[in-house]
Every structure is written in C-alpha cells, then in structure tokens.
Amino acid sequence: MHLYIVTGSSRGLGAALVAQLAGPDRAVIGISRQHNPASQAEQWALDLADPVPAAERLQAFLRTRTGWASATLINNAALLSAPGPLAGTGLAELSAALRVGLEAPALLSRVFLAETAGVPERRILNISSGLGRRAMAGSAAYCAVKAGLDHLSRALALEAPGVGIVSLAPGVIDTDMQVQLRGADPARFPEHTRFQGLKDGGQLQTAESTAASIVRFLMRPDFGETVVADIREA
C-alpha cells in the first residue's frame, strides 16, 4: 500500500491532487480546515495555522500504521493574506499566513522523516511558487513562505539524501487565490492589473490539469534530482 498525505486538500489544487492520487493500493489522507464531501480521501479537519496538533496527529498515525511500500507528503496548503503592504497587514492574519505556509510544512516534514525511516521509498513535494523566486510588492508574506519552502527543501535534501525532496512551482492556476488577487484594491496592490490580464488573456491553468502534471512529475524515477523546480520547465 502506498501512502499519500496532502495538505490544503478541501479545494483548488489540493482537492485536484487528492482526486488524481486516488486509486487501488493507495491510501490518501487530506488535511484541511474544511471537509470536502466529494473527496474519496480520509480527511483530517485540522487548522494548519495551529500546526502542532496536526503534526502530532500525523506522528500518532505513522507510529501505529506501518508497512507502507512508499510514503509521500505533499505540503500544498497556503494562506494568502490580504494583498497590500506588509505594514498594513493584521498581526493575526500575518501570523496565520506564515504558520500555514512555512511552519506547518516544516513540522509535518520533521514528523514524516522521523516516523517513516523504515519505508523503502519516501518523497516530499512542497508546492512553491514563482513568487518565492521573484519578489512582488503587496504579497510579502506569501513571497517569504515560498522562498522559505525552497530553502527548507534544499536543506532537507542535504540531511536526507535517500528521500526524494522537491519544491515545485506549479505555474499560474485559476483558484480562489487568483480571485483574491484580482479583487484586491489596486491602490494597495500594484500588480492587480497584471493578474487581471492573466485571467482576461486565458493564461490561467485549471487546477485539474495542473494536478495531472504534478502527479506525473511526482511519479518520475528522477524525482528529487532537481530540488527546486518549475513544472513548466520539468
């Protein structure tokens, strides 16, 4: 049996990844705040803005459920604070974005690596962004957590050379996050026009097509050889 753990699994790219991964001989666990009635995965209702309970639940699960042929952790969850200058972002909102986007992946990865040491094949896929590699005004927290994911992945790949670890930019996807960016106040978010142009120009990928590309990438035998990658160049 092959184990897949996906965060942010109730909607958007996470829900599409869960749907793509479902199949015989696969156990798929989705971690998100909300339940998705359409999902076939086992669902854990946990808020990753408070990541310790989620990490503890994963730890307990992995200690009692063993014998996996392979295990994969996909850190997909992210929280976009209201677009605008960091100085105007609410403190609780900023803290939640940083915790969901970077602290939670670090804690879950720590538990995953420690508790799956006996699994023959292990992979960690961190869903990053081009904004982790190119800064953008009005989205400092999101840029920071994605850059942090890239560097966390590099460090973990050095610490655990037998584990396939990749931080992958998935391209520009038509999700609720894009709606939030297009609906932002142009006076506070100077990139508003560019994101509206992506939508108007039909340049956004669907979550379903992106998930299919990501799963194909995840299954490749050379997964992990390039730690920081972009699906558009893979």
C-alpha positions as CSV (number, residue, x, y, z in Angstrom):
1,M,0.0,0.0,0.0
2,H,1.2,3.5,-0.9
3,L,0.6,6.4,1.4
4,Y,-0.1,10.0,0.2
5,I,-0.6,12.9,2.6
6,V,-1.9,16.1,1.1
7,T,-2.4,19.4,2.9
8,G,-4.9,22.0,1.8
9,S,-7.0,19.2,0.3
10,S,-10.5,20.6,0.5
11,R,-10.5,22.7,-2.6
12,G,-8.4,24.1,-5.5
13,L,-5.1,22.3,-6.4
14,G,-5.2,20.2,-3.2
15,A,-8.6,18.7,-4.0
16,A,-7.5,18.1,-7.5
17,L,-4.3,16.3,-6.3
18,V,-6.3,14.1,-4.0
19,A,-8.6,13.1,-6.9
20,Q,-5.6,12.4,-9.1
21,L,-3.9,10.2,-6.5
22,A,-6.9,8.1,-5.5
23,G,-6.7,4.5,-6.7
24,P,-6.1,0.9,-5.8
25,D,-3.4,0.2,-3.4
26,R,-3.2,3.8,-2.4
27,A,-4.2,5.4,1.0
28,V,-4.8,9.1,0.6
29,I,-5.1,11.4,3.6
30,G,-6.2,15.0,3.2
31,I,-5.5,17.7,5.8
32,S,-7.6,20.9,5.7
33,R,-9.8,23.0,7.8
34,Q,-13.0,22.1,5.9
35,H,-14.5,18.8,4.9
36,N,-14.9,18.1,1.1
37,P,-17.9,15.9,0.7
38,A,-16.8,14.9,-2.9
39,S,-13.4,13.6,-1.7
40,Q,-12.7,9.9,-1.5
41,A,-9.7,10.5,0.8
42,E,-9.6,10.1,4.5
43,Q,-10.0,13.6,5.8
44,W,-8.5,15.2,8.9
45,A,-10.1,18.5,9.8
46,L,-7.2,20.5,11.2
47,D,-6.2,24.2,11.0
48,L,-2.6,24.4,10.0
49,A,-2.4,27.9,11.4
50,D,-2.1,25.9,14.6
51,P,0.3,23.3,13.2
52,V,1.5,21.4,16.3
53,P,-1.8,19.3,16.7
54,A,-1.6,18.4,13.0
55,A,2.0,17.3,13.4
56,E,1.1,15.3,16.5
57,R,-1.8,13.6,14.7
58,L,0.4,12.6,11.8
59,Q,3.0,11.3,14.3
60,A,0.5,9.1,16.1
61,F,-0.8,7.8,12.7
62,L,2.6,6.9,11.4
63,R,3.6,5.2,14.6
64,T,0.5,2.9,14.5
65,R,0.2,2.4,10.8
66,T,3.3,0.8,9.3
67,G,4.3,-1.5,6.4
68,W,3.9,1.1,3.6
69,A,5.5,0.3,0.3
70,S,6.1,4.0,-0.2
71,A,5.1,7.3,1.6
72,T,4.7,10.7,0.1
73,L,4.0,14.0,1.9
74,I,2.6,16.9,-0.3
75,N,2.8,20.3,1.5
76,N,0.3,22.2,-0.6
77,A,-1.6,24.4,1.9
78,A,-1.1,28.1,1.7
79,L,-2.8,31.2,3.1
80,L,-2.7,34.5,1.2
81,S,-3.1,37.5,3.5
82,A,-5.0,40.4,2.1
83,P,-2.9,41.9,-0.8
84,G,-1.2,45.1,0.2
85,P,1.8,46.4,2.1
86,L,3.1,44.3,5.0
87,A,2.8,47.4,7.3
88,G,-0.9,47.3,6.8
89,T,-1.5,43.6,7.4
90,G,-3.2,42.5,10.6
91,L,-0.9,40.8,13.0
92,A,-3.1,37.7,13.4
93,E,-3.6,37.4,9.7
94,L,0.2,37.7,9.1
95,S,1.0,35.1,11.7
96,A,-1.5,32.6,10.2
97,A,-0.1,33.0,6.7
98,L,3.4,32.3,8.0
99,R,2.4,29.4,10.1
100,V,0.3,27.7,7.3
101,G,2.8,28.4,4.6
102,L,6.1,27.5,6.3
103,E,5.9,26.4,10.0
104,A,3.3,23.7,9.2
105,P,5.4,22.2,6.3
106,A,8.5,22.2,8.5
107,L,6.7,20.4,11.4
108,L,5.0,17.9,9.1
109,S,8.2,17.2,7.3
110,R,10.0,16.7,10.6
111,V,7.4,14.1,11.7
112,F,7.3,12.4,8.3
113,L,11.0,12.0,8.0
114,A,11.4,10.7,11.6
115,E,8.4,8.3,11.5
116,T,8.8,6.8,8.0
117,A,12.5,5.8,8.4
118,G,11.7,2.2,7.6
119,V,9.6,2.9,4.4
120,P,11.5,1.8,1.3
121,E,10.6,4.8,-0.8
122,R,9.8,8.3,0.5
123,R,9.1,11.6,-1.2
124,I,8.3,15.1,0.0
125,L,6.7,17.5,-2.5
126,N,6.5,21.1,-1.4
127,I,4.2,23.3,-3.6
128,S,6.2,26.5,-4.0
129,S,5.6,29.5,-6.4
130,G,7.4,31.7,-8.8
131,L,6.9,34.4,-6.1
132,G,9.3,32.5,-3.9
133,R,11.9,33.3,-6.5
134,R,10.7,36.7,-7.7
135,A,9.6,39.2,-5.0
136,M,6.3,41.1,-5.5
137,A,5.1,44.2,-3.7
138,G,1.9,43.6,-1.8
139,S,2.5,39.9,-1.1
140,A,5.5,39.9,1.2
141,A,4.3,37.1,3.5
142,Y,3.5,34.8,0.6
143,C,6.8,35.5,-1.1
144,A,8.6,34.8,2.1
145,V,7.0,31.5,2.9
146,K,7.5,30.2,-0.7
147,A,11.2,31.3,-0.6
148,G,11.4,29.6,2.8
149,L,9.9,26.4,1.3
150,D,12.5,26.4,-1.4
151,H,15.4,26.7,1.0
152,L,13.9,24.3,3.5
153,S,13.7,21.7,0.7
154,R,17.4,22.3,-0.2
155,A,18.4,21.8,3.5
156,L,16.3,18.7,3.9
157,A,17.6,17.2,0.7
158,L,21.1,17.5,2.2
159,E,20.0,16.0,5.5
160,A,18.1,13.1,4.0
161,P,19.8,12.2,0.7
162,G,17.8,9.0,0.4
163,V,14.5,10.8,0.3
164,G,13.2,12.5,-2.9
165,I,12.5,16.1,-2.0
166,V,11.3,18.8,-4.4
167,S,10.0,22.3,-4.0
168,L,7.9,22.8,-7.2
169,A,6.4,25.9,-8.7
170,P,3.2,24.8,-10.3
171,G,2.5,27.7,-12.7
172,V,-0.4,30.1,-12.5
173,I,-3.6,28.3,-11.6
174,D,-7.2,29.5,-11.7
175,T,-8.0,29.1,-8.0
176,D,-9.6,31.2,-5.2
177,M,-6.2,32.8,-4.6
178,Q,-6.3,34.3,-8.1
179,V,-9.8,35.6,-7.4
180,Q,-8.4,37.3,-4.2
181,L,-5.6,38.9,-6.1
182,R,-7.8,40.2,-8.9
183,G,-10.3,41.5,-6.3
184,A,-7.6,43.5,-4.4
185,D,-7.6,47.2,-4.1
186,P,-5.3,48.5,-6.9
187,A,-4.2,51.3,-4.7
188,R,-2.8,48.8,-2.2
189,F,-1.7,46.1,-4.7
190,P,0.1,47.5,-7.7
191,E,0.2,44.1,-9.5
192,H,-3.6,43.9,-9.7
193,T,-3.7,44.8,-13.4
194,R,-1.2,42.0,-14.3
195,F,-3.3,39.3,-12.6
196,Q,-6.5,40.6,-14.2
197,G,-4.7,40.4,-17.5
198,L,-3.7,36.7,-16.9
199,K,-7.4,35.9,-16.4
200,D,-8.6,38.0,-19.4
201,G,-5.9,36.5,-21.6
202,G,-6.8,32.9,-20.8
203,Q,-3.4,32.3,-19.3
204,L,-4.5,30.5,-16.2
205,Q,-4.3,26.7,-15.9
206,T,-7.1,24.7,-14.3
207,A,-6.4,23.0,-11.0
208,E,-7.2,19.6,-12.6
209,S,-4.7,19.9,-15.5
210,T,-2.1,21.2,-13.1
211,A,-2.7,18.4,-10.7
212,A,-2.3,15.9,-13.5
213,S,1.0,17.4,-14.5
214,I,2.2,17.4,-10.9
215,V,1.3,13.8,-10.3
216,R,3.2,12.7,-13.5
217,F,6.2,14.7,-12.2
218,L,5.9,13.1,-8.7
219,M,5.9,9.6,-10.2
220,R,9.1,10.1,-12.3
221,P,12.1,8.0,-11.4
222,D,14.3,11.1,-11.4
223,F,12.1,12.9,-8.8
224,G,14.4,14.7,-6.4
225,E,17.4,15.1,-8.6
226,T,16.4,18.8,-9.1
227,V,15.4,20.1,-5.6
228,V,13.9,23.4,-6.7
229,A,11.9,23.0,-9.9
230,D,9.2,24.6,-12.0
231,I,6.6,22.4,-13.6
232,R,6.7,24.5,-16.8
233,E,10.4,23.5,-17.2
234,A,10.2,19.9,-16.0
